[in-house]
Amino acid sequence: MRMTGKRGLALLLIACGGLILLSKLGFVMHGLMGFLFPLALAVLGYYGIKRGRSVIGWVLLLIGTLTLLAKFSGFVALAIAAGFIYYGYTLLKNKNTMETEV
């Protein structure tokens, strides 16, 4: 069986529908569904752009991406905090190195 774009999309839709059904029956963690739907929107938006339906594709991709960024905001905040700490450390390290040279 050769995998084409239509078959891949059909399998993706069946898998998403099955997960939604299992979630409503209480078998799947609710956190997974919060990430699955925006991811599906982003993927469908990408396929829409690829197939030439650029307006709806960009809208779906934008909504999916922004929703995923909102879901990952805690991780983004941690990464920014780690970056601030590292940058502050390098500033202190460079300042101490220059003071010892003078």
SULMO-V989905 format. One line per field, one symbol per residue. ss: DSSP state (~ for helix, > for strand, _ for the rest). psi: psi as a letter, one per 20 degrees, with the letter a starting at -180 (. if undefined). Layout:
ss = ???
psi = ???
This chain:
ss = ____~~~~~~~~~~~~~~~~~~~~~____~~~~~~~~~~~~~~~~~~~~~___~~~~~~~~~~~~~~~~~~_~~~~~~~~~~~~~~~~~~~~~~~~~~~~~_
psi = pporhhgggghghggggghgghghijiqqhhghhhgghghggghgghgghijmhghghggggggghghhhhjhghgghggghggggggghggghghghhhh.
